[in-house]
């Protein structure tokens, strides 16, 4: 069961949209290695706006993810690829449908 999550909004610099898409697409391998990350999605909202949604059973899982390799990879490339710092919002999950 998931109880908490994170919603990140990511805006690419002009001309860096494909690099951001590639970075996020490749990050799924890192997410698959995180035992406490129950679900992880990277998505594109518009040509220059992307997002990540992930969910966890506990807040400790959420905190571990924030200190993990995906966040580190994103922040390492932030100055080069992003128009502004990512907006990362913690969320409480009210209901979820996840395959078992």
C-alpha positions in Angstrom: 0.0 0.0 0.0 1.2 3.5 -0.8 0.6 6.3 1.6 2.9 9.1 0.4 4.4 10.4 -2.8 6.3 13.1 -4.6 5.2 15.2 -7.5 8.0 17.0 -9.4 7.5 19.6 -12.1 10.6 20.1 -14.4 11.0 22.8 -17.0 13.7 22.4 -19.7 15.8 25.2 -21.0 15.1 26.1 -24.7 16.9 23.5 -26.9 17.4 21.1 -24.0 14.0 19.4 -24.1 15.3 16.1 -25.6 18.2 15.9 -23.2 15.7 16.3 -20.3 13.4 13.6 -21.8 16.4 11.3 -22.3 17.6 11.9 -18.7 14.1 11.1 -17.3 13.7 8.0 -19.6 17.0 6.6 -18.4 16.2 7.2 -14.8 13.7 4.3 -14.7 16.6 1.9 -14.3 17.6 3.7 -11.1 14.0 3.7 -9.9 13.8 0.0 -10.5 16.8 -0.4 -8.1 15.0 1.5 -5.2 13.4 -1.1 -3.0 11.2 1.5 -1.3 9.9 3.1 -4.4 6.6 1.4 -5.1 5.7 3.2 -8.3 7.6 5.7 -10.4 6.5 7.6 -13.5 8.3 10.2 -15.7 6.0 12.1 -18.1 5.9 15.1 -20.4 3.2 17.7 -20.1 4.2 20.1 -22.9 7.2 20.5 -25.2 9.3 22.0 -22.4 7.6 20.8 -19.2 8.1 17.4 -17.7 7.3 15.7 -14.4 7.9 12.8 -12.1 5.4 11.1 -9.9 6.5 8.4 -7.4 4.9 6.8 -4.4 6.0 5.0 -1.3 4.6 3.0 1.5 6.2 5.2 4.2 7.7 8.6 4.6 11.1 7.0 5.2 10.9 5.5 1.7 10.1 9.0 0.3 13.1 10.5 2.2 15.4 7.8 1.0 14.3 8.5 -2.6 15.0 12.2 -2.1 18.5 11.4 -1.1 19.0 8.8 -3.8 20.6 8.6 -7.3 17.7 10.0 -9.3 17.6 13.2 -7.4 21.4 13.4 -7.5 21.4 12.9 -11.3 18.7 15.5 -11.8 20.4 18.1 -9.6 23.8 17.5 -11.2 22.4 18.5 -14.6 20.0 21.2 -13.3 22.1 24.2 -14.3 22.8 22.8 -17.8 19.3 21.5 -18.7 16.7 23.2 -16.5 15.2 26.7 -16.9 14.4 26.8 -13.2 14.9 24.6 -10.2 12.5 21.6 -10.1 9.4 22.1 -8.1 9.1 19.0 -5.8 6.0 18.7 -3.7 5.3 16.0 -1.2 1.8 14.5 -1.4 -0.3 12.3 0.8 -1.9 9.4 -1.2 -5.6 9.2 -0.6 -6.3 6.2 -2.8 -4.4 4.1 -5.3 -4.9 1.2 -7.7 -1.6 -0.7 -8.2 -1.3 -4.1 -9.7 -0.1 -6.8 -7.3 
